[in-house]
């Protein structure tokens, strides 16, 4: 499963794209890609990708 995670480091929020799977019944991260600080990505309107338009 691929998803976006937020990590707060020294008061700043950073976004990562991660993929995880289950191996022997335990969750395991396959890969992780750094996307950048949350503030700079808000300018790109990334949040609109994850909201449902009903």
CHARMM internal coordinates of N, CA and C (Angstrom, degrees):
IC EDIT
DIST 1 N 1 CA 1.4413
DIST 1 CA 1 C 1.5284
ANGL 1 N 1 CA 1 C 108.83
DIST 1 C 2 N 1.3140
ANGL 1 CA 1 C 2 N 116.83
DIHE 1 N 1 CA 1 C 2 N 132.47
DIST 2 N 2 CA 1.4621
ANGL 1 C 2 N 2 CA 122.48
DIHE 1 CA 1 C 2 N 2 CA 179.23
DIST 2 CA 2 C 1.5234
ANGL 2 N 2 CA 2 C 108.61
DIHE 1 C 2 N 2 CA 2 C -102.44
DIST 2 C 3 N 1.3297
ANGL 2 CA 2 C 3 N 116.10
DIHE 2 N 2 CA 2 C 3 N 135.07
DIST 3 N 3 CA 1.4594
ANGL 2 C 3 N 3 CA 120.14
DIHE 2 CA 2 C 3 N 3 CA -179.34
DIST 3 CA 3 C 1.5194
ANGL 3 N 3 CA 3 C 110.18
DIHE 2 C 3 N 3 CA 3 C -154.67
DIST 3 C 4 N 1.3375
ANGL 3 CA 3 C 4 N 115.66
DIHE 3 N 3 CA 3 C 4 N 165.94
DIST 4 N 4 CA 1.4643
ANGL 3 C 4 N 4 CA 122.28
DIHE 3 CA 3 C 4 N 4 CA 177.80
DIST 4 CA 4 C 1.5240
ANGL 4 N 4 CA 4 C 108.12
DIHE 3 C 4 N 4 CA 4 C -101.62
DIST 4 C 5 N 1.3420
ANGL 4 CA 4 C 5 N 115.87
DIHE 4 N 4 CA 4 C 5 N 132.88
DIST 5 N 5 CA 1.4547
ANGL 4 C 5 N 5 CA 120.42
DIHE 4 CA 4 C 5 N 5 CA 177.24
DIST 5 CA 5 C 1.5190
ANGL 5 N 5 CA 5 C 109.02
DIHE 4 C 5 N 5 CA 5 C -118.56
DIST 5 C 6 N 1.3139
ANGL 5 CA 5 C 6 N 114.62
DIHE 5 N 5 CA 5 C 6 N 152.90
DIST 6 N 6 CA 1.4619
ANGL 5 C 6 N 6 CA 122.01
DIHE 5 CA 5 C 6 N 6 CA 175.88
DIST 6 CA 6 C 1.5232
ANGL 6 N 6 CA 6 C 107.68
DIHE 5 C 6 N 6 CA 6 C -110.50
DIST 6 C 7 N 1.3303
ANGL 6 CA 6 C 7 N 115.41
DIHE 6 N 6 CA 6 C 7 N 134.66
DIST 7 N 7 CA 1.4601
ANGL 6 C 7 N 7 CA 120.70
DIHE 6 CA 6 C 7 N 7 CA 175.98
DIST 7 CA 7 C 1.5106
ANGL 7 N 7 CA 7 C 107.41
DIHE 6 C 7 N 7 CA 7 C -125.97
DIST 7 C 8 N 1.3330
ANGL 7 CA 7 C 8 N 115.96
DIHE 7 N 7 CA 7 C 8 N 128.99
DIST 8 N 8 CA 1.4524
ANGL 7 C 8 N 8 CA 121.25
DIHE 7 CA 7 C 8 N 8 CA 179.96
DIST 8 CA 8 C 1.5263
ANGL 8 N 8 CA 8 C 107.90
DIHE 7 C 8 N 8 CA 8 C -100.05
DIST 8 C 9 N 1.3351
ANGL 8 CA 8 C 9 N 115.74
DIHE 8 N 8 CA 8 C 9 N 116.80
DIST 9 N 9 CA 1.4505
ANGL 8 C 9 N 9 CA 122.36
DIHE 8 CA 8 C 9 N 9 CA -177.75
DIST 9 CA 9 C 1.5203
ANGL 9 N 9 CA 9 C 108.30
DIHE 8 C 9 N 9 CA 9 C -126.08
DIST 9 C 10 N 1.3323
ANGL 9 CA 9 C 10 N 116.23
DIHE 9 N 9 CA 9 C 10 N 117.54
DIST 10 N 10 CA 1.4653
ANGL 9 C 10 N 10 CA 123.03
DIHE 9 CA 9 C 10 N 10 CA -179.85
DIST 10 CA 10 C 1.5216
ANGL 10 N 10 CA 10 C 112.29
DIHE 9 C 10 N 10 CA 10 C 52.01
DIST 10 C 11 N 1.3344
ANGL 10 CA 10 C 11 N 116.96
DIHE 10 N 10 CA 10 C 11 N 40.55
DIST 11 N 11 CA 1.4568
ANGL 10 C 11 N 11 CA 122.14
DIHE 10 CA 10 C 11 N 11 CA 176.24
DIST 11 CA 11 C 1.5234
ANGL 11 N 11 CA 11 C 114.84
DIHE 10 C 11 N 11 CA 11 C 86.05
DIST 11 C 12 N 1.3179
ANGL 11 CA 11 C 12 N 118.58
DIHE 11 N 11 CA 11 C 12 N -7.92
DIST 12 N 12 CA 1.4603
ANGL 11 C 12 N 12 CA 122.59
DIHE 11 CA 11 C 12 N 12 CA 178.86
DIST 12 CA 12 C 1.5208
ANGL 12 N 12 CA 12 C 109.15
DIHE 11 C 12 N 12 CA 12 C -103.45
DIST 12 C 13 N 1.3339
ANGL 12 CA 12 C 13 N 117.04
DIHE 12 N 12 CA 12 C 13 N 144.27
DIST 13 N 13 CA 1.4616
ANGL 12 C 13 N 13 CA 121.88
DIHE 12 CA 12 C 13 N 13 CA -179.68
DIST 13 CA 13 C 1.5264
ANGL 13 N 13 CA 13 C 109.42
DIHE 12 C 13 N 13 CA 13 C -104.66
DIST 13 C 14 N 1.3338
ANGL 13 CA 13 C 14 N 114.97
DIHE 13 N 13 CA 13 C 14 N 127.68
DIST 14 N 14 CA 1.4594
ANGL 13 C 14 N 14 CA 122.24
DIHE 13 CA 13 C 14 N 14 CA -179.56
DIST 14 CA 14 C 1.5196
ANGL 14 N 14 CA 14 C 109.37
DIHE 13 C 14 N 14 CA 14 C -119.71
DIST 14 C 15 N 1.3301
ANGL 14 CA 14 C 15 N 116.87
DIHE 14 N 14 CA 14 C 15 N 147.16
DIST 15 N 15 CA 1.4620
ANGL 14 C 15 N 15 CA 122.02
DIHE 14 CA 14 C 15 N 15 CA -178.51
DIST 15 CA 15 C 1.5258
ANGL 15 N 15 CA 15 C 110.61
DIHE 14 C 15 N 15 CA 15 C -108.87
DIST 15 C 16 N 1.3312
ANGL 15 CA 15 C 16 N 114.66
DIHE 15 N 15 CA 15 C 16 N 141.24
DIST 16 N 16 CA 1.4587
ANGL 15 C 16 N 16 CA 121.98
DIHE 15 CA 15 C 16 N 16 CA 178.47
DIST 16 CA 16 C 1.5179
ANGL 16 N 16 CA 16 C 108.60
DIHE 15 C 16 N 16 CA 16 C -132.56
DIST 16 C 17 N 1.3117
ANGL 16 CA 16 C 17 N 116.64
DIHE 16 N 16 CA 16 C 17 N 144.30
DIST 17 N 17 CA 1.4527
ANGL 16 C 17 N 17 CA 122.94
DIHE 16 CA 16 C 17 N 17 CA 171.90
DIST 17 CA 17 C 1.5202
ANGL 17 N 17 CA 17 C 106.31
DIHE 16 C 17 N 17 CA 17 C -100.20
DIST 17 C 18 N 1.3432
ANGL 17 CA 17 C 18 N 117.11
DIHE 17 N 17 CA 17 C 18 N 126.25
DIST 18 N 18 CA 1.4640
ANGL 17 C 18 N 18 CA 121.37
DIHE 17 CA 17 C 18 N 18 CA -175.07
DIST 18 CA 18 C 1.5170
ANGL 18 N 18 CA 18 C 110.64
DIHE 17 C 18 N 18 CA 18 C -132.24
DIST 18 C 19 N 1.3232
ANGL 18 CA 18 C 19 N 115.08
DIHE 18 N 18 CA 18 C 19 N 152.15
DIST 19 N 19 CA 1.4576
ANGL 18 C 19 N 19 CA 120.78
DIHE 18 CA 18 C 19 N 19 CA 171.23
DIST 19 CA 19 C 1.5199
ANGL 19 N 19 CA 19 C 107.80
DIHE 18 C 19 N 19 CA 19 C -124.61
DIST 19 C 20 N 1.3270
ANGL 19 CA 19 C 20 N 116.08
DIHE 19 N 19 CA 19 C 20 N 133.77
DIST 20 N 20 CA 1.4538
ANGL 19 C 20 N 20 CA 120.11
DIHE 19 CA 19 C 20 N 20 CA 179.10
DIST 20 CA 20 C 1.5219
ANGL 20 N 20 CA 20 C 109.77
DIHE 19 C 20 N 20 CA 20 C -131.21
DIST 20 C 21 N 1.3205
ANGL 20 CA 20 C 21 N 114.31
DIHE 20 N 20 CA 20 C 21 N 160.10
DIST 21 N 21 CA 1.4540
ANGL 20 C 21 N 21 CA 121.56
DIHE 20 CA 20 C 21 N 21 CA 178.57
DIST 21 CA 21 C 1.5236
ANGL 21 N 21 CA 21 C 107.86
DIHE 20 C 21 N 21 CA 21 C -148.07
DIST 21 C 22 N 1.3055
ANGL 21 CA 21 C 22 N 116.72
DIHE 21 N 21 CA 21 C 22 N 172.87
DIST 22 N 22 CA 1.4661
ANGL 21 C 22 N 22 CA 120.97
DIHE 21 CA 21 C 22 N 22 CA 177.10
DIST 22 CA 22 C 1.5159
ANGL 22 N 22 CA 22 C 109.34
DIHE 21 C 22 N 22 CA 22 C -104.31
DIST 22 C 23 N 1.3086
ANGL 22 CA 22 C 23 N 115.34
DIHE 22 N 22 CA 22 C 23 N 127.79
DIST 23 N 23 CA 1.4656
ANGL 22 C 23 N 23 CA 122.40
DIHE 22 CA 22 C 23 N 23 CA 176.74
DIST 23 CA 23 C 1.5210
ANGL 23 N 23 CA 23 C 107.32
DIHE 22 C 23 N 23 CA 23 C -125.99
DIST 23 C 24 N 1.3152
ANGL 23 CA 23 C 24 N 116.50
DIHE 23 N 23 CA 23 C 24 N 120.44
DIST 24 N 24 CA 1.4695
ANGL 23 C 24 N 24 CA 122.95
DIHE 23 CA 23 C 24 N 24 CA -176.94
DIST 24 CA 24 C 1.5280
ANGL 24 N 24 CA 24 C 111.85
DIHE 23 C 24 N 24 CA 24 C 55.19
DIST 24 C 25 N 1.3313
ANGL 24 CA 24 C 25 N 116.29
DIHE 24 N 24 CA 24 C 25 N 36.67
DIST 25 N 25 CA 1.4554
ANGL 24 C 25 N 25 CA 121.34
DIHE 24 CA 24 C 25 N 25 CA 177.07
DIST 25 CA 25 C 1.5087
ANGL 25 N 25 CA 25 C 115.23
DIHE 24 C 25 N 25 CA 25 C 81.08
DIST 25 C 26 N 1.3327
ANGL 25 CA 25 C 26 N 118.39
DIHE 25 N 25 CA 25 C 26 N 2.75
DIST 26 N 26 CA 1.4616
ANGL 25 C 26 N 26 CA 121.97
DIHE 25 CA 25 C 26 N 26 CA 179.90
DIST 26 CA 26 C 1.5219
ANGL 26 N 26 CA 26 C 109.55
DIHE 25 C 26 N 26 CA 26 C -116.49
DIST 26 C 27 N 1.3217
ANGL 26 CA 26 C 27 N 116.06
DIHE 26 N 26 CA 26 C 27 N 143.56
DIST 27 N 27 CA 1.4560
ANGL 26 C 27 N 27 CA 121.40
DIHE 26 CA 26 C 27 N 27 CA 177.58
DIST 27 CA 27 C 1.5263
ANGL 27 N 27 CA 27 C 109.34
DIHE 26 C 27 N 27 CA 27 C -72.32
DIST 27 C 28 N 1.3328
ANGL 27 CA 27 C 28 N 115.97
DIHE 27 N 27 CA 27 C 28 N 135.40
DIST 28 N 28 CA 1.4532
ANGL 27 C 28 N 28 CA 121.09
DIHE 27 CA 27 C 28 N 28 CA -177.21
DIST 28 CA 28 C 1.5298
ANGL 28 N 28 CA 28 C 108.99
DIHE 27 C 28 N 28 CA 28 C -140.22
DIST 28 C 29 N 1.3346
ANGL 28 CA 28 C 29 N 117.31
DIHE 28 N 28 CA 28 C 29 N 132.43
DIST 29 N 29 CA 1.4579
ANGL 28 C 29 N 29 CA 121.35
DIHE 28 CA 28 C 29 N 29 CA 178.36
DIST 29 CA 29 C 1.5259
ANGL 29 N 29 CA 29 C 108.95
DIHE 28 C 29 N 29 CA 29 C -78.06
DIST 29 C 30 N 1.3283
ANGL 29 CA 29 C 30 N 116.51
DIHE 29 N 29 CA 29 C 30 N 128.75
DIST 30 N 30 CA 1.4610
ANGL 29 C 30 N 30 CA 121.10
DIHE 29 CA 29 C 30 N 30 CA 177.79
DIST 30 CA 30 C 1.5241
ANGL 30 N 30 CA 30 C 111.19
DIHE 29 C 30 N 30 CA 30 C -86.25
DIST 30 C 31 N 1.3341
ANGL 30 CA 30 C 31 N 116.92
DIHE 30 N 30 CA 30 C 31 N -44.67
DIST 31 N 31 CA 1.4483
ANGL 30 C 31 N 31 CA 121.69
DIHE 30 CA 30 C 31 N 31 CA 177.96
DIST 31 CA 31 C 1.5147
ANGL 31 N 31 CA 31 C 109.98
DIHE 30 C 31 N 31 CA 31 C -155.72
DIST 31 C 32 N 1.3398
ANGL 31 CA 31 C 32 N 115.51
DIHE 31 N 31 CA 31 C 32 N 162.49
DIST 32 N 32 CA 1.4499
ANGL 31 C 32 N 32 CA 122.54
DIHE 31 CA 31 C 32 N 32 CA -179.37
DIST 32 CA 32 C 1.5197
ANGL 32 N 32 CA 32 C 107.95
DIHE 31 C 32 N 32 CA 32 C -144.03
DIST 32 C 33 N 1.3381
ANGL 32 CA 32 C 33 N 116.80
DIHE 32 N 32 CA 32 C 33 N 133.28
DIST 33 N 33 CA 1.4680
ANGL 32 C 33 N 33 CA 122.43
DIHE 32 CA 32 C 33 N 33 CA -179.65
DIST 33 CA 33 C 1.5260
ANGL 33 N 33 CA 33 C 108.88
DIHE 32 C 33 N 33 CA 33 C -124.48
DIST 33 C 34 N 1.3144
ANGL 33 CA 33 C 34 N 117.01
DIHE 33 N 33 CA 33 C 34 N 125.97
DIST 34 N 34 CA 1.4584
ANGL 33 C 34 N 34 CA 122.54
DIHE 33 CA 33 C 34 N 34 CA 179.07
DIST 34 CA 34 C 1.5178
ANGL 34 N 34 CA 34 C 109.76
DIHE 33 C 34 N 34 CA 34 C -74.55
DIST 34 C 35 N 1.3408
ANGL 34 CA 34 C 35 N 117.17
DIHE 34 N 34 CA 34 C 35 N 128.25
DIST 35 N 35 CA 1.4621
ANGL 34 C 35 N 35 CA 121.56
DIHE 34 CA 34 C 35 N 35 CA -179.79
DIST 35 CA 35 C 1.5218
ANGL 35 N 35 CA 35 C 112.51
DIHE 34 C 35 N 35 CA 35 C -100.17
DIST 35 C 36 N 1.3314
ANGL 35 CA 35 C 36 N 117.23
DIHE 35 N 35 CA 35 C 36 N -29.70
DIST 36 N 36 CA 1.4543
ANGL 35 C 36 N 36 CA 120.69
DIHE 35 CA 35 C 36 N 36 CA 178.78
DIST 36 CA 36 C 1.5156
ANGL 36 N 36 CA 36 C 111.59
DIHE 35 C 36 N 36 CA 36 C 127.38
DIST 36 C 37 N 1.3393
ANGL 36 CA 36 C 37 N 116.07
DIHE 36 N 36 CA 36 C 37 N -178.92
DIST 37 N 37 CA 1.4641
ANGL 36 C 37 N 37 CA 120.06
DIHE 36 CA 36 C 37 N 37 CA 178.00
DIST 37 CA 37 C 1.5226
ANGL 37 N 37 CA 37 C 111.34
DIHE 36 C 37 N 37 CA 37 C -67.03
DIST 37 C 38 N 1.3190
ANGL 37 CA 37 C 38 N 115.63
DIHE 37 N 37 CA 37 C 38 N 144.45
DIST 38 N 38 CA 1.4604
ANGL 37 C 38 N 38 CA 120.38
DIHE 37 CA 37 C 38 N 38 CA -177.25
DIST 38 CA 38 C 1.5221
ANGL 38 N 38 CA 38 C 111.64
DIHE 37 C 38 N 38 CA 38 C -61.24
DIST 38 C 39 N 1.3261
ANGL 38 CA 38 C 39 N 117.62
DIHE 38 N 38 CA 38 C 39 N -36.57
DIST 39 N 39 CA 1.4659
ANGL 38 C 39 N 39 CA 121.03
DIHE 38 CA 38 C 39 N 39 CA -178.20
DIST 39 CA 39 C 1.5272
ANGL 39 N 39 CA 39 C 112.23
DIHE 38 C 39 N 39 CA 39 C -61.96
DIST 39 C 40 N 1.3175
ANGL 39 CA 39 C 40 N 117.80
DIHE 39 N 39 CA 39 C 40 N -40.77
DIST 40 N 40 CA 1.4664
ANGL 39 C 40 N 40 CA 119.81
DIHE 39 CA 39 C 40 N 40 CA -178.75
DIST 40 CA 40 C 1.5229
ANGL 40 N 40 CA 40 C 111.71
DIHE 39 C 40 N 40 CA 40 C -73.11
DIST 40 C 41 N 1.3287
ANGL 40 CA 40 C 41 N 117.82
DIHE 40 N 40 CA 40 C 41 N -28.94
DIST 41 N 41 CA 1.4592
ANGL 40 C 41 N 41 CA 120.33
DIHE 40 CA 40 C 41 N 41 CA 179.74
DIST 41 CA 41 C 1.5243
ANGL 41 N 41 CA 41 C 112.66
DIHE 40 C 41 N 41 CA 41 C -80.12
DIST 41 C 42 N 1.3252
ANGL 41 CA 41 C 42 N 117.23
DIHE 41 N 41 CA 41 C 42 N -19.11
DIST 42 N 42 CA 1.4657
ANGL 41 C 42 N 42 CA 119.71
DIHE 41 CA 41 C 42 N 42 CA 176.13
DIST 42 CA 42 C 1.5286
ANGL 42 N 42 CA 42 C 110.35
DIHE 41 C 42 N 42 CA 42 C -64.77
DIST 42 C 43 N 1.3214
ANGL 42 CA 42 C 43 N 116.40
DIHE 42 N 42 CA 42 C 43 N -28.88
DIST 43 N 43 CA 1.4666
ANGL 42 C 43 N 43 CA 120.50
DIHE 42 CA 42 C 43 N 43 CA 178.21
DIST 43 CA 43 C 1.5204
ANGL 43 N 43 CA 43 C 111.03
DIHE 42 C 43 N 43 CA 43 C -66.21
DIST 43 C 44 N 1.3187
ANGL 43 CA 43 C 44 N 118.00
DIHE 43 N 43 CA 43 C 44 N -26.86
DIST 44 N 44 CA 1.4600
ANGL 43 C 44 N 44 CA 122.10
DIHE 43 CA 43 C 44 N 44 CA -179.61
DIST 44 CA 44 C 1.5247
ANGL 44 N 44 CA 44 C 113.00
DIHE 43 C 44 N 44 CA 44 C -84.69
DIST 44 C 45 N 1.3323
ANGL 44 CA 44 C 45 N 116.45
DIHE 44 N 44 CA 44 C 45 N -4.55
DIST 45 N 45 CA 1.4612
ANGL 44 C 45 N 45 CA 123.68
DIHE 44 CA 44 C 45 N 45 CA -179.37
DIST 45 CA 45 C 1.5289
ANGL 45 N 45 CA 45 C 111.45
DIHE 44 C 45 N 45 CA 45 C 59.21
DIST 45 C 46 N 1.3168
ANGL 45 CA 45 C 46 N 115.98
DIHE 45 N 45 CA 45 C 46 N 44.43
DIST 46 N 46 CA 1.4679
ANGL 45 C 46 N 46 CA 122.99
DIHE 45 CA 45 C 46 N 46 CA 177.29
DIST 46 CA 46 C 1.5291
ANGL 46 N 46 CA 46 C 109.74
DIHE 45 C 46 N 46 CA 46 C -64.24
DIST 46 C 47 N 1.3294
ANGL 46 CA 46 C 47 N 117.24
DIHE 46 N 46 CA 46 C 47 N -32.29
DIST 47 N 47 CA 1.4620
ANGL 46 C 47 N 47 CA 120.64
DIHE 46 CA 46 C 47 N 47 CA -176.61
DIST 47 CA 47 C 1.5265
ANGL 47 N 47 CA 47 C 112.16
DIHE 46 C 47 N 47 CA 47 C -59.99
DIST 47 C 48 N 1.3303
ANGL 47 CA 47 C 48 N 118.10
DIHE 47 N 47 CA 47 C 48 N -26.33
DIST 48 N 48 CA 1.4616
ANGL 47 C 48 N 48 CA 120.29
DIHE 47 CA 47 C 48 N 48 CA -179.16
DIST 48 CA 48 C 1.5331
ANGL 48 N 48 CA 48 C 111.61
DIHE 47 C 48 N 48 CA 48 C -68.48
DIST 48 C 49 N 1.3203
ANGL 48 CA 48 C 49 N 117.49
DIHE 48 N 48 CA 48 C 49 N -20.07
DIST 49 N 49 CA 1.4547
ANGL 48 C 49 N 49 CA 121.16
DIHE 48 CA 48 C 49 N 49 CA 178.01
DIST 49 CA 49 C 1.5296
ANGL 49 N 49 CA 49 C 112.41
DIHE 48 C 49 N 49 CA 49 C -70.60
DIST 49 C 50 N 1.3282
ANGL 49 CA 49 C 50 N 115.91
DIHE 49 N 49 CA 49 C 50 N -25.81
DIST 50 N 50 CA 1.4525
ANGL 49 C 50 N 50 CA 120.50
DIHE 49 CA 49 C 50 N 50 CA -172.38
DIST 50 CA 50 C 1.5243
ANGL 50 N 50 CA 50 C 114.32
DIHE 49 C 50 N 50 CA 50 C -106.12
DIST 50 C 51 N 1.3190
ANGL 50 CA 50 C 51 N 117.43
DIHE 50 N 50 CA 50 C 51 N 1.58
DIST 51 N 51 CA 1.4541
ANGL 50 C 51 N 51 CA 119.80
DIHE 50 CA 50 C 51 N 51 CA 177.35
DIST 51 CA 51 C 1.5176
ANGL 51 N 51 CA 51 C 108.90
DIHE 50 C 51 N 51 CA 51 C -97.27
DIST 51 C 52 N 1.3169
ANGL 51 CA 51 C 52 N 115.31
DIHE 51 N 51 CA 51 C 52 N 145.01
DIST 52 N 52 CA 1.4729
ANGL 51 C 52 N 52 CA 120.14
DIHE 51 CA 51 C 52 N 52 CA 179.60
DIST 52 CA 52 C 1.5178
ANGL 52 N 52 CA 52 C 109.80
DIHE 51 C 52 N 52 CA 52 C -86.39
DIST 52 C 53 N 1.2975
ANGL 52 CA 52 C 53 N 115.85
DIHE 52 N 52 CA 52 C 53 N 132.41
DIST 53 N 53 CA 1.4625
ANGL 52 C 53 N 53 CA 121.14
DIHE 52 CA 52 C 53 N 53 CA 174.81
DIST 53 CA 53 C 1.5071
ANGL 53 N 53 CA 53 C 107.87
DIHE 52 C 53 N 53 CA 53 C -98.14
DIST 53 C 54 N 1.3243
ANGL 53 CA 53 C 54 N 116.16
DIHE 53 N 53 CA 53 C 54 N 107.25
DIST 54 N 54 CA 1.4744
ANGL 53 C 54 N 54 CA 120.64
DIHE 53 CA 53 C 54 N 54 CA -177.41
DIST 54 CA 54 C 1.5162
ANGL 54 N 54 CA 54 C 108.86
DIHE 53 C 54 N 54 CA 54 C -100.35
END
COOR INIT
IC SEED 1 N 1 CA 1 C
IC BUILD
